[in-house]
Amino acid sequence: MSLDLVERGYAGKVLLLPGLGFGNAIFNRLGLERDYILVREPVTELSPIDISGEIEERIGERISILGWSLGAVIAVKVAELLGDMVERVVLVSTRRVYPLEQIGELEAALHRDRRQGLVSFYRGCFAGQKQDYRWFAQELEEEFVSFWGLEQLLKGLRDLAAPFPVLGDDHPFDVHMLHGSRDTVAPLAESARPSARARLKVVRAGHLPFLSHDGTMFLRSVL
């Protein structure tokens, strides 16, 4: 099994899919009134087919999906496979396609020094969110640095180099999007909208808009 079901006493369930270099604990502050479905490994280690198959077998009921950054890519693919089993999908900090130059720079930095390259990447993600970064550096940074190996990070970069997936017009679930106006990793002007029916919420934040007050309140309202 690659998923953990965390029963918190709520009726609904949400699959949480974090981004490159991060883990489930990045969502700790959300306080969603849902039971959580969590991935045990870095998201690069799990295929959408495996995730959807395990949800069908073990959960067997409609769920929502929250995917952030690389996790948003996986969220779209899992939702397409599950179809009617999905109630809604929330995609955070998407980008139509990451420039190869940007991917190459991070890949080179990780090859030089995995730890330092990853820490530098974290700082870029938290641009415009200094207070959130102080919390992250104190509480989670070392945990995530240890969680991700070099090959897993490089695979994630290859996944991000591909265009963001698109949903068919007949998808049976709602799609919501959340983006930070200060995001320098995935600029708002380049956000990927995988469905013409997707509704976008913009908040004053960087690449982790769900950590801002407005971002958290938005997620609690749609999930």
SERO-4910 file (N, C-alpha, C, O; in steps of 0.05 Angstrom, whole numbers):
BEGIN
 pado doro    nc1    nc2    nc3   cac1   cac2   cac3    cc1    cc2    cc3    oc1    oc2    oc3
  Met    A     17    -24      0      0      0      0     18     25      0     38     26     14
  Ser    A      9     45    -16     25     70    -18     11     93     -6     22    115     -5
  Leu    A    -14     89      4    -30    111     15    -37    105     44    -41     82     52
  Asp    A    -40    126     60    -49    124     87    -76    139     90    -78    162     80
  Leu    A    -95    127    102   -120    140    108   -119    150    137   -118    133    156
  Val    A   -121    176    141   -120    188    168   -149    195    175   -159    216    165
  Glu    A   -162    179    191   -190    184    199   -191    205    221   -180    200    243
  Arg    A   -203    227    216   -203    250    234   -232    256    244   -237    276    257
  Gly    A   -250    238    238   -277    241    248   -296    257    230   -317    266    239
  Tyr    A   -288    261    205   -304    276    186   -316    257    165   -307    235    161
  Ala    A   -338    267    152   -352    250    132   -337    247    106   -334    226     95
  Gly    A   -326    270     96   -313    270     70   -283    263     71   -272    264     93
  Lys    A   -271    257     49   -243    250     47   -230    266     25   -242    271      4
  Val    A   -205    274     30   -190    289     10   -162    277      7   -148    272     27
  Leu    A   -154    273    -17   -127    263    -24   -109    288    -26   -114    306    -41
  Leu    A    -87    288    -11    -68    311    -10    -43    303    -25    -30    283    -19
  Leu    A    -36    319    -45    -12    313    -62      7    337    -61      2    357    -75
  Pro    A     29    335    -46     48    358    -44     65    361    -69     65    344    -87
  Gly    A     81    382    -69     99    388    -91    126    376    -89    133    363    -69
  Leu    A    143    382   -109    170    372   -110    186    382    -86    186    405    -80
  Gly    A    199    363    -72    216    370    -50    202    372    -23    214    377     -3
  Phe    A    175    369    -24    159    373      0    145    347      8    145    328     -8
  Gly    A    133    347     32    118    323     41     91    331     52     84    355     51
  Asn    A     77    312     62     49    317     72     47    338     93     27    353     95
  Ala    A     68    341    110     67    359    132     65    388    123     58    406    140
  Ile    A     70    394     98     67    422     89     38    431     90     32    454     90
  Phe    A     20    411     92     -9    417     94    -19    418    122    -43    420    127
  Asn    A     -2    415    142    -10    412    170    -27    435    180    -44    431    198
  Arg    A    -23    459    170    -37    482    180    -64    487    168    -78    506    176
  Leu    A    -72    471    149    -97    477    134   -122    473    151   -141    488    150
  Gly    A   -122    452    168   -145    447    185   -171    441    169   -192    451    176
  Leu    A   -169    426    148   -192    419    132   -210    400    147   -201    382    160
  Glu    A   -236    403    145   -255    386    158   -261    361    140   -283    357    131
  Arg    A   -240    346    136   -241    322    120   -222    301    132   -203    308    146
  Asp    A   -228    276    127   -207    255    132   -187    258    110   -193    265     87
  Tyr    A   -161    252    116   -140    256     97   -131    229     85   -128    209     99
  Ile    A   -126    230     59   -112    208     45    -85    218     38    -82    237     23
  Leu    A    -64    206     49    -37    216     46    -19    196     31    -23    172     33
  Val    A      0    206     16     20    189      3     43    184     22     51    202     36
  Arg    A     53    159     22     74    152     40    102    160     30    120    163     46
  Glu    A    105    162      4    130    167     -9    130    194    -23    109    206    -26
  Pro    A    154    203    -32    154    227    -49    135    222    -73    134    200    -84
  Val    A    121    243    -82    101    240   -102    112    229   -128     97    218   -145
  Thr    A    138    232   -133    150    222   -158    150    191   -158    153    179   -180
  Glu    A    147    178   -135    149    149   -133    122    135   -138    121    111   -139
  Leu    A    101    151   -142     74    139   -144     62    146   -171     62    170   -179
  Ser    A     53    126   -186     40    132   -211     10    138   -207     -2    128   -188
  Pro    A     -2    155   -224    -30    160   -221    -47    135   -223    -68    133   -210
  Ile    A    -38    115   -238    -53     90   -240    -53     76   -213    -73     65   -205
  Asp    A    -30     75   -200    -28     61   -174    -45     76   -153    -59     63   -138
  Ile    A    -44    102   -153    -60    118   -134    -89    113   -138   -104    108   -119
  Ser    A    -98    116   -163   -127    113   -168   -136     85   -162   -158     81   -152
  Gly    A   -120     65   -169   -127     37   -164   -130     32   -134   -149     18   -126
  Glu    A   -112     43   -118   -114     38    -89   -138     53    -77   -150     42    -58
  Ile    A   -144     76    -87   -168     90    -77   -193     75    -84   -211     72    -67
  Glu    A   -195     64   -108   -218     48   -115   -221     24    -98   -243     16    -90
  Glu    A   -199     11    -92   -199    -14    -76   -204     -9    -46   -219    -23    -34
  Arg    A   -191     11    -35   -191     15     -6   -212     35      4   -223     32     25
  Ile    A   -216     56    -12   -234     78     -3   -263     72    -13   -281     72      3
  Gly    A   -266     68    -38   -292     60    -49   -314     80    -47   -337     73    -47
  Glu    A   -307    106    -44   -328    127    -43   -317    152    -56   -293    154    -62
  Arg    A   -334    171    -60   -326    196    -74   -306    212    -56   -310    213    -31
  Ile    A   -287    223    -68   -266    239    -53   -262    266    -67   -272    270    -90
  Ser    A   -248    283    -54   -237    307    -66   -207    304    -68   -195    288    -54
  Ile    A   -195    321    -85   -165    319    -89   -154    347    -87   -164    366   -100
  Leu    A   -133    351    -71   -118    376    -70    -90    370    -79    -75    355    -66
  Gly    A    -82    383   -101    -55    379   -111    -41    406   -114    -52    425   -125
  Trp    A    -17    407   -104     -1    432   -105     24    429   -122     39    409   -117
  Ser    A     29    446   -141     53    447   -157     55    420   -172     38    413   -188
  Leu    A     77    405   -168     79    378   -181     55    361   -173     46    345   -189
  Gly    A     46    363   -148     23    348   -139     -2    355   -155    -20    338   -158
  Ala    A     -4    379   -166    -27    387   -183    -27    371   -209    -48    364   -219
  Val    A     -3    367   -220     -1    351   -244    -12    323   -240    -28    312   -256
  Ile    A     -4    311   -217    -13    284   -211    -43    284   -205    -57    265   -212
  Ala    A    -52    305   -192    -81    307   -185    -99    306   -209   -119    292   -209
  Val    A    -91    320   -230   -107    319   -255   -108    291   -267   -130    282   -275
  Lys    A    -86    278   -267    -85    251   -278   -101    231   -262   -115    214   -273
  Val    A    -99    233   -235   -114    215   -218   -144    220   -221   -160    201   -222
  Ala    A   -151    246   -222   -180    253   -225   -191    242   -251   -214    232   -251
  Glu    A   -176    243   -272   -186    233   -298   -191    203   -296   -210    192   -307
  Leu    A   -173    189   -282   -176    160   -279   -199    152   -261   -213    132   -267
  Leu    A   -204    168   -241   -225    161   -222   -253    171   -231   -273    159   -224
  Gly    A   -254    192   -247   -279    201   -259   -300    208   -238   -297    226   -222
  Asp    A   -322    193   -239   -345    198   -221   -339    195   -192   -355    203   -175
  Met    A   -317    182   -185   -310    179   -157   -299    205   -145   -295    207   -121
  Val    A   -294    225   -162   -283    250   -153   -305    271   -151   -320    275   -170
  Glu    A   -307    284   -128   -327    306   -124   -316    332   -134   -330    347   -149
  Arg    A   -291    339   -126   -279    364   -135   -249    361   -134   -238    345   -119
  Val    A   -235    378   -151   -206    379   -152   -198    407   -147   -208    426   -160
  Val    A   -178    411   -130   -167    438   -125   -137    437   -133   -122    422   -122
  Leu    A   -130    454   -152   -103    455   -162    -90    481   -153   -100    503   -158
  Val    A    -66    479   -141    -53    502   -130    -26    506   -144    -10    487   -146
  Ser    A    -21    531   -152      5    539   -163     13    522   -188     34    509   -188
  Thr    A     -4    522   -208      2    508   -233     18    526   -252     19    550   -249
  Arg    A     31    513   -272     45    527   -293     42    512   -319     44    487   -319
  Arg    A     36    526   -340     32    513   -366     55    495   -374     51    472   -381
  Val    A     79    505   -372    103    489   -376    127    504   -363    129    529   -366
  Tyr    A    144    490   -350    168    502   -338    190    504   -359    196    484   -373
  Pro    A    203    527   -362    224    531   -382    247    511   -377    254    506   -354
  Leu    A    258    500   -398    280    481   -395    304    494   -381    319    480   -367
  Glu    A    308    520   -385    331    533   -372    327    533   -342    346    528   -327
  Gln    A    303    538   -332    297    538   -304    300    510   -292    312    506   -271
  Ile    A    291    490   -307    294    462   -298    323    455   -297    333    442   -278
  Gly    A    339    463   -317    367    456   -319    383    469   -297    402    456   -286
  Glu    A    377    493   -289    391    507   -268    387    492   -241    406    489   -226
  Leu    A    363    484   -235    358    470   -210    371    442   -211    381    433   -191
  Glu    A    369    429   -234    382    403   -236    412    404   -231    423    388   -217
  Ala    A    425    425   -243    454    428   -239    460    434   -209    479    423   -199
  Ala    A    444    450   -196    448    457   -168    445    432   -151    460    428   -132
  Leu    A    426    415   -157    422    390   -142    445    371   -146    454    357   -127
  His    A    456    370   -170    479    352   -175    504    362   -160    519    346   -150
  Arg    A    507    388   -158    530    399   -144    528    393   -114    548    384   -102
  Asp    A    505    397   -103    501    393    -74    471    390    -69    456    410    -70
  Arg    A    462    365    -66    434    360    -64    421    377    -42    400    390    -46
  Arg    A    433    377    -18    421    392      4    420    422     -1    399    434      3
  Gln    A    442    433     -9    443    462    -13    424    470    -36    411    491    -35
  Gly    A    424    454    -57    406    460    -80    377    459    -72    361    476    -81
  Leu    A    370    440    -54    342    438    -46    335    461    -27    313    472    -29
  Val    A    353    468     -9    347    491      9    344    517     -7    327    533     -1
  Ser    A    361    521    -27    358    544    -44    331    544    -59    319    565    -62
  Phe    A    323    521    -68    297    518    -81    274    526    -62    255    539    -69
  Tyr    A    276    517    -37    256    524    -17    254    554    -14    232    565    -13
  Arg    A    277    567    -12    276    596     -8    262    610    -32    248    630    -28
  Gly    A    267    600    -56    253    611    -79    223    607    -78    207    624    -85
  Cys    A    215    584    -68    186    578    -66    173    596    -46    150    604    -50
  Phe    A    187    604    -25    176    621     -4    180    650     -9    175    667      8
  Ala    A    190    658    -33    193    687    -39    166    700    -36    145    691    -47
  Gly    A    165    723    -21    141    736    -16    126    726      8    104    735     15
  Gln    A    137    706     22    124    694     45    145    689     67    149    666     76
  Lys    A    158    710     76    180    708     95    172    695    121    186    678    132
  Gln    A    149    703    132    140    692    157    134    662    155    141    647    173
  Asp    A    123    654    132    117    626    128    144    610    125    145    587    134
  Tyr    A    164    623    113    189    609    110    203    605    137    215    584    142
  Arg    A    201    624    155    212    621    182    200    597    196    214    581    208
  Trp    A    174    594    194    160    571    205    170    545    192    176    526    206
  Phe    A    172    545    166    180    522    151    209    514    158    214    490    163
  Ala    A    227    533    159    255    527    164    259    515    192    276    498    196
  Gln    A    243    524    211    245    514    238    231    487    242    241    470    257
  Glu    A    209    483    228    192    459    233    196    436    213    194    413    221
  Leu    A    201    442    188    198    421    168    222    418    148    225    397    136
  Glu    A    238    438    146    259    438    125    277    413    127    280    399    106
  Glu    A    288    407    150    306    384    152    292    358    147    304    340    135
  Glu    A    267    356    155    251    331    150    249    326    120    252    304    110
  Phe    A    243    348    105    239    345     76    265    340     61    266    325     42
  Val    A    286    353     71    313    349     58    321    319     60    332    308     41
  Ser    A    315    307     83    321    279     87    302    261     72    310    238     64
  Phe    A    278    270     67    257    253     54    262    248     25    255    227     14
  Trp    A    275    268     11    278    267    -18    307    260    -25    326    273    -17
  Gly    A    310    239    -42    336    232    -53    341    246    -79    322    257    -91
  Leu    A    365    246    -88    373    260   -113    357    249   -137    346    265   -152
  Glu    A    356    223   -140    342    212   -164    312    219   -163    300    223   -184
  Gln    A    300    219   -140    272    227   -138    267    256   -146    248    262   -160
  Leu    A    285    273   -138    284    301   -145    287    305   -175    273    320   -188
  Leu    A    306    291   -187    311    294   -216    288    283   -232    281    295   -252
  Lys    A    276    262   -223    252    251   -236    229    272   -235    215    276   -255
  Gly    A    226    285   -212    206    305   -210    210    328   -229    191    339   -240
  Leu    A    235    336   -233    241    357   -252    234    349   -280    224    365   -296
  Arg    A    239    324   -287    231    314   -314    201    315   -317    191    322   -338
  Asp    A    187    308   -296    157    310   -297    148    338   -301    129    343   -316
  Leu    A    161    357   -288    153    385   -290    160    397   -318    148    418   -326
  Ala    A    179    385   -332    187    396   -358    165    390   -379    166    403   -400
  Ala    A    147    372   -374    125    366   -393    103    387   -390     99    398   -368
  Pro    A     87    392   -411     65    410   -409     44    401   -389     41    376   -385
  Phe    A     31    419   -375     11    412   -355    -12    398   -369    -21    406   -391
  Pro    A    -22    376   -357    -43    360   -370    -70    376   -372    -75    394   -356
  Val    A    -86    368   -392   -111    382   -397   -134    362   -393   -131    338   -400
  Leu    A   -155    371   -381   -179    354   -377   -198    356   -401   -200    377   -414
  Gly    A   -213    335   -406   -234    336   -426   -257    353   -416   -260    357   -392
  Asp    A   -273    363   -435   -295    381   -428   -317    368   -411   -332    382   -398
  Asp    A   -318    341   -412   -340    327   -399   -333    317   -371   -346    298   -362
  His    A   -312    327   -359   -305    317   -333   -327    321   -313   -340    342   -312
  Pro    A   -333    300   -296   -356    301   -278   -352    314   -251   -369    313   -234
  Phe    A   -330    327   -247   -323    339   -221   -317    369   -224   -310    378   -246
  Asp    A   -320    384   -203   -314    412   -202   -283    416   -201   -269    400   -189
  Val    A   -274    437   -213   -245    444   -212   -242    472   -202   -253    491   -213
  His    A   -227    475   -181   -220    501   -170   -190    505   -171   -175    485   -170
  Met    A   -181    530   -173   -152    536   -174   -145    558   -154   -161    576   -149
  Leu    A   -122    556   -143   -111    576   -124    -83    583   -133    -67    566   -139
  His    A    -78    610   -134    -51    618   -143    -43    643   -128    -60    660   -120
  Gly    A    -17    646   -123     -6    669   -110      3    691   -129     15    685   -149
  Ser    A     -5    715   -124      2    737   -142     32    743   -142     42    756   -160
  Arg    A     47    734   -121     76    739   -119     92    715   -126    116    714   -121
  Asp    A     80    694   -138     94    669   -144    115    674   -166    108    683   -188
  Thr    A    140    668   -159    162    671   -179    170    644   -190    183    643   -211
  Val    A    161    622   -178    167    595   -188    147    588   -211    155    578   -232
  Ala    A    122    594   -207    101    590   -227     85    617   -228     64    619   -216
  Pro    A     95    636   -244     82    663   -245     53    661   -252     45    644   -269
  Leu    A     37    678   -240      8    678   -245      1    680   -274    -17    667   -284
  Ala    A     16    696   -289     10    700   -318     14    674   -334      4    672   -356
  Glu    A     28    655   -322     34    630   -337     20    606   -324     27    583   -329
  Ser    A      0    612   -307    -15    590   -294    -29    572   -315    -38    582   -336
  Ala    A    -31    547   -309    -44    528   -327    -72    524   -318    -78    518   -295
  Arg    A    -91    528   -336   -119    523   -331   -128    498   -347   -133    500   -371
  Pro    A   -129    475   -334   -133    450   -348   -161    446   -358   -167    427   -373
  Ser    A   -180    463   -350   -208    461   -357   -220    489   -361   -214    507   -345
  Ala    A   -236    492   -381   -249    518   -385   -268    524   -362   -276    547   -358
  Arg    A   -276    504   -348   -295    507   -325   -281    512   -299   -294    516   -279
  Ala    A   -255    512   -299   -240    517   -274   -243    545   -264   -243    564   -280
  Arg    A   -247    548   -238   -250    575   -225   -225    582   -210   -216    566   -193
  Leu    A   -214    605   -215   -188    613   -204   -192    634   -182   -206    653   -185
  Lys    A   -178    629   -160   -176    647   -137   -147    657   -134   -129    640   -133
  Val    A   -142    683   -134   -115    694   -131   -113    707   -104   -130    723    -96
  Val    A    -91    701    -90    -86    713    -64    -58    725    -63    -41    718    -80
  Arg    A    -53    742    -44    -27    756    -42     -8    737    -28     -6    736     -4
  Ala    A      7    722    -44     26    702    -33     45    694    -55     43    702    -78
  Gly    A     64    677    -47     83    665    -67     74    638    -76     50    634    -83
  His    A     93    619    -78     87    593    -90     70    575    -71     60    554    -79
  Leu    A     68    583    -45     52    567    -26     28    584    -16     27    590      7
  Pro    A     10    590    -34    -12    608    -26    -31    596     -5    -45    611      8
  Phe    A    -31    570     -3    -49    558     17    -40    563     45    -55    558     64
  Leu    A    -15    572     49     -6    579     76    -15    607     85    -14    614    108
  Ser    A    -23    624     66    -33    650     73    -61    648     84    -75    628     80
  His    A    -69    668     99    -96    667    112   -118    665     90   -136    648     93
  Asp    A   -116    681     70   -137    681     49   -136    654     34   -158    644     27
  Gly    A   -113    643     29   -111    618     15   -123    595     32   -137    578     21
  Thr    A   -116    595     58   -127    574     75   -158    576     76   -172    556     75
  Met    A   -168    601     79   -197    604     81   -211    596     55   -233    584     55
  Phe    A   -198    601     32   -209    592      7   -211    562      5   -232    551     -3
  Leu    A   -190    548     13   -190    519     12   -211    507     31   -224    488     24
  Arg    A   -214    519     54   -234    509     73   -262    514     62   -281    499     69
  Ser    A   -265    533     45   -292    539     34   -300    521     11   -323    516      6
  Val    A   -280    510     -3   -286    493    -27   -282    463    -21   -290    447    -37
  Leu    A   -268    456      0   -263    428      7   -279    419     31   -277    396     39
***
